[in-house]
Amino acid sequence: MARKKISTTVYLTEEQVTALKELHNRTRVPIAEYIRMGIDMILEKNSHVLPGQVSLFEDFGGEDASGGRRSPDPKAEQKEK
């Protein structure tokens, strides 16, 4: 099932448009698809900056996956050892 797409405006240089049109003519892949692919590449490259899913091995100051208590402050955990 395809994900819902939201319309937006992107300003490209003439060189970018010319190259994308030529690529489209040779591959028949829509220009919008190439733009989405480029955005996906940038998001993946910078994923470390974006908020993500919480690891299975930690939660918000509670227990880790093994059932043991974890300190919410990693420095405090080192002091305990």
C-alpha positions as CSV (number, residue, x, y, z in Angstrom):
1,M,0.0,0.0,0.0
2,A,1.5,3.4,-1.0
3,R,2.0,6.0,1.6
4,K,0.0,9.2,1.4
5,K,2.0,11.9,-0.3
6,I,1.7,15.6,0.6
7,S,2.2,18.3,-2.1
8,T,4.9,20.8,-1.6
9,T,6.9,23.3,-3.7
10,V,10.6,22.9,-4.4
11,Y,12.7,25.5,-6.2
12,L,15.4,23.9,-8.4
13,T,18.1,25.5,-10.6
14,E,17.8,25.3,-14.3
15,E,20.7,22.8,-14.4
16,Q,18.9,20.6,-11.9
17,V,15.7,20.6,-13.9
18,T,17.5,20.0,-17.2
19,A,19.4,17.0,-15.7
20,L,16.3,15.6,-14.0
21,K,14.2,15.8,-17.3
22,E,17.0,14.1,-19.2
23,L,17.2,11.4,-16.5
24,H,13.4,11.0,-16.7
25,N,13.5,10.7,-20.5
26,R,16.0,7.9,-20.3
27,T,14.6,6.0,-17.4
28,R,10.9,6.9,-17.4
29,V,11.1,7.3,-13.6
30,P,9.1,10.4,-12.5
31,I,11.1,13.4,-11.5
32,A,9.1,13.6,-8.2
33,E,10.4,10.1,-7.4
34,Y,14.0,11.2,-7.9
35,I,13.4,14.1,-5.6
36,R,11.8,11.8,-2.9
37,M,14.8,9.5,-3.3
38,G,17.2,12.4,-2.7
39,I,15.3,13.5,0.3
40,D,15.4,10.0,1.7
41,M,19.1,9.8,1.2
42,I,19.6,13.1,3.1
43,L,17.3,11.9,5.9
44,E,19.1,8.6,6.3
45,K,22.5,10.3,6.2
46,N,21.4,12.7,9.0
47,S,19.3,10.2,11.0
48,H,21.6,10.6,14.0
49,V,20.3,14.2,14.4
50,L,16.6,13.2,14.2
51,P,14.6,11.8,17.0
52,G,14.1,8.1,16.8
53,Q,12.6,5.1,18.4
54,V,13.6,4.2,21.9
55,S,15.9,1.2,22.1
56,L,14.4,-2.1,23.3
57,F,17.0,-2.2,26.0
58,E,16.1,1.1,27.6
59,D,13.2,3.1,28.7
60,F,12.6,6.4,30.6
61,G,14.4,5.6,33.9
62,G,12.7,2.2,34.4
63,E,14.0,-1.2,33.9
64,D,16.1,-2.5,31.1
65,A,14.9,-5.5,29.0
66,S,16.4,-8.0,31.4
67,G,14.3,-6.7,34.2
68,G,17.1,-5.1,36.1
69,R,16.9,-1.5,37.4
70,R,18.8,1.1,35.4
71,S,19.9,4.5,36.6
72,P,18.4,7.3,34.5
73,D,21.8,9.1,34.7
74,P,24.7,7.2,33.2
75,K,27.2,9.2,35.3
76,A,25.4,8.1,38.5
77,E,25.6,4.5,37.3
78,Q,29.4,4.8,37.0
79,K,29.6,6.2,40.5
80,E,27.7,3.2,41.9
81,K,30.4,0.8,40.5
